[in-house]
Amino acid sequence: MNWLWAIIVGLVLGLIARAVLPGKQHIPLWLTVLCGILGGILGNAVAGWLGVAHTRGIDWTRHVLQLVGAVLVVFVVDLLRTRMRGRRARQRM
Protein backbone atom coordinates (compact mmCIF):
# COMPACT_ATOMS: atom_id res chain seq x y z
CA MET A 1 0.00 0.00 0.00
CA ASN A 2 2.99 2.33 0.46
CA TRP A 3 3.60 2.41 -3.31
CA LEU A 4 0.03 3.64 -3.84
CA TRP A 5 0.57 6.51 -1.40
CA ALA A 6 3.88 7.32 -3.08
CA ILE A 7 2.09 7.61 -6.43
CA ILE A 8 -0.72 9.75 -5.01
CA VAL A 9 1.64 12.08 -3.14
CA GLY A 10 3.92 12.20 -6.18
CA LEU A 11 1.00 13.21 -8.39
CA VAL A 12 -0.07 15.96 -6.00
CA LEU A 13 3.48 17.26 -5.49
CA GLY A 14 4.22 17.12 -9.21
CA LEU A 15 1.04 18.98 -10.16
CA ILE A 16 1.64 21.67 -7.52
CA ALA A 17 5.25 22.00 -8.69
CA ARG A 18 4.09 22.47 -12.30
CA ALA A 19 1.58 25.09 -11.15
CA VAL A 20 4.25 26.98 -9.18
CA LEU A 21 6.76 27.09 -12.03
CA PRO A 22 6.17 29.87 -14.56
CA GLY A 23 5.44 28.99 -18.17
CA LYS A 24 4.48 25.69 -19.71
CA GLN A 25 6.32 22.53 -18.79
CA HIS A 26 6.77 20.07 -21.65
CA ILE A 27 6.65 16.84 -19.67
CA PRO A 28 3.89 14.22 -19.68
CA LEU A 29 1.79 13.33 -16.65
CA TRP A 30 3.66 10.10 -15.91
CA LEU A 31 6.94 12.03 -15.75
CA THR A 32 5.29 14.65 -13.53
CA VAL A 33 4.29 11.90 -11.09
CA LEU A 34 7.81 10.47 -11.16
CA CYS A 35 9.28 13.93 -10.52
CA GLY A 36 6.86 14.42 -7.63
CA ILE A 37 7.87 11.10 -6.11
CA LEU A 38 11.58 11.93 -6.47
CA GLY A 39 10.97 15.42 -5.05
CA GLY A 40 9.17 13.90 -2.06
CA ILE A 41 12.07 11.54 -1.43
CA LEU A 42 14.53 14.42 -1.76
CA GLY A 43 12.49 16.58 0.64
CA ASN A 44 12.31 13.74 3.17
CA ALA A 45 16.07 13.28 2.98
CA VAL A 46 16.71 16.99 3.56
CA ALA A 47 14.23 17.00 6.44
CA GLY A 48 16.13 14.09 7.98
CA TRP A 49 19.45 15.90 7.57
CA LEU A 50 17.98 18.99 9.23
CA GLY A 51 16.46 16.93 12.04
CA VAL A 52 12.84 17.90 11.32
CA ALA A 53 11.66 14.65 9.73
CA HIS A 54 9.71 13.50 12.79
CA THR A 55 7.96 16.23 14.72
CA ARG A 56 4.73 16.30 16.69
CA GLY A 57 1.61 17.26 14.79
CA ILE A 58 1.68 18.19 11.12
CA ASP A 59 5.18 18.24 9.66
CA TRP A 60 4.87 21.53 7.77
CA THR A 61 8.62 21.90 7.37
CA ARG A 62 8.92 18.44 5.84
CA HIS A 63 5.99 19.09 3.50
CA VAL A 64 7.47 22.40 2.33
CA LEU A 65 10.83 20.70 1.75
CA GLN A 66 9.07 17.98 -0.28
CA LEU A 67 7.37 20.63 -2.41
CA VAL A 68 10.64 22.49 -2.93
CA GLY A 69 12.28 19.20 -3.94
CA ALA A 70 9.47 18.49 -6.41
CA VAL A 71 9.75 21.98 -7.91
CA LEU A 72 13.50 21.51 -8.37
CA VAL A 73 13.12 18.07 -9.94
CA VAL A 74 10.32 19.20 -12.30
CA PHE A 75 12.39 22.22 -13.33
CA VAL A 76 15.53 20.18 -14.04
CA VAL A 77 13.68 17.39 -15.87
CA ASP A 78 11.75 19.89 -18.01
CA LEU A 79 14.98 21.72 -18.83
CA LEU A 80 16.76 18.50 -19.79
CA ARG A 81 13.82 17.21 -21.81
CA THR A 82 13.48 20.51 -23.70
CA ARG A 83 17.20 20.56 -24.51
CA MET A 84 17.13 16.93 -25.68
CA ARG A 85 14.15 17.64 -27.94
CA GLY A 86 15.88 20.69 -29.39
CA ARG A 87 19.02 18.68 -30.06
CA ARG A 88 17.01 15.94 -31.79
CA ALA A 89 15.18 18.45 -33.97
CA ARG A 90 18.48 19.97 -35.11
CA GLN A 91 19.92 16.54 -35.90
CA ARG A 92 16.98 15.73 -38.19
CA MET A 93 17.63 18.77 -40.36
C-alpha positions in Angstrom: 0.0 0.0 0.0 3.0 2.3 0.5 3.6 2.4 -3.3 0.0 3.6 -3.8 0.6 6.5 -1.4 3.9 7.3 -3.1 2.1 7.6 -6.4 -0.7 9.7 -5.0 1.6 12.1 -3.1 3.9 12.2 -6.2 1.0 13.2 -8.4 -0.1 16.0 -6.0 3.5 17.3 -5.5 4.2 17.1 -9.2 1.0 19.0 -10.2 1.6 21.7 -7.5 5.3 22.0 -8.7 4.1 22.5 -12.3 1.6 25.1 -11.1 4.3 27.0 -9.2 6.8 27.1 -12.0 6.2 29.9 -14.6 5.4 29.0 -18.2 4.5 25.7 -19.7 6.3 22.5 -18.8 6.8 20.1 -21.6 6.7 16.8 -19.7 3.9 14.2 -19.7 1.8 13.3 -16.6 3.7 10.1 -15.9 6.9 12.0 -15.8 5.3 14.7 -13.5 4.3 11.9 -11.1 7.8 10.5 -11.2 9.3 13.9 -10.5 6.9 14.4 -7.6 7.9 11.1 -6.1 11.6 11.9 -6.5 11.0 15.4 -5.0 9.2 13.9 -2.1 12.1 11.5 -1.4 14.5 14.4 -1.8 12.5 16.6 0.6 12.3 13.7 3.2 16.1 13.3 3.0 16.7 17.0 3.6 14.2 17.0 6.4 16.1 14.1 8.0 19.5 15.9 7.6 18.0 19.0 9.2 16.5 16.9 12.0 12.8 17.9 11.3 11.7 14.7 9.7 9.7 13.5 12.8 8.0 16.2 14.7 4.7 16.3 16.7 1.6 17.3 14.8 1.7 18.2 11.1 5.2 18.2 9.7 4.9 21.5 7.8 8.6 21.9 7.4 8.9 18.4 5.8 6.0 19.1 3.5 7.5 22.4 2.3 10.8 20.7 1.7 9.1 18.0 -0.3 7.4 20.6 -2.4 10.6 22.5 -2.9 12.3 19.2 -3.9 9.5 18.5 -6.4 9.8 22.0 -7.9 13.5 21.5 -8.4 13.1 18.1 -9.9 10.3 19.2 -12.3 12.4 22.2 -13.3 15.5 20.2 -14.0 13.7 17.4 -15.9 11.8 19.9 -18.0 15.0 21.7 -18.8 16.8 18.5 -19.8 13.8 17.2 -21.8 13.5 20.5 -23.7 17.2 20.6 -24.5 17.1 16.9 -25.7 14.1 17.6 -27.9 15.9 20.7 -29.4 19.0 18.7 -30.1 17.0 15.9 -31.8 15.2 18.5 -34.0 18.5 20.0 -35.1 19.9 16.5 -35.9 17.0 15.7 -38.2 17.6 18.8 -40.4 
